[in-house]
Structures are given as structure tokens and as C-alpha cells.
């Protein structure tokens, strides 16, 4: 499953990072809003959530009960 993590800053600047193999390097920072997109750039599903734990983003609620860190 190809996923994209989209981070939007307060100023509106958007960064997209492709998740490969269940891992991606994303600069997690306070104040950013995160969205999970499929390879076509559409939201994955309403139940997918992103949590920031320390320096990590944990993505849960993906299809097939996948979880990405």
C-alpha cells in the first residue's frame, strides 16, 4: 500500500513524504497538521489517525489493520 504523509504548516506550506516499507522520514513538529493520502493524493479513510509520540508519527486505522511508524 503506497501512502503519502502530508504535513501542512501554519503558514500553509505543504510537504509530502512517500511512505515506503512502513517507514518514512518526516520532520515531526508541533503546530503542523498531518493528513494521510493514497498514491493518487486522496485521503485514505476517515478512521486513519496520526499521533505524534516524541519524534515519531504513528499512523493507525489503515486498511487491513496496518500500522505505520
Secondary structure, DSSP 8 states (H G I E B T S, - for coil): --EEEEEE-TT--EEEEEEBTTB------TT-EEEEEETTS-B--TT-EEEEETTEEEEES-GGG--B-
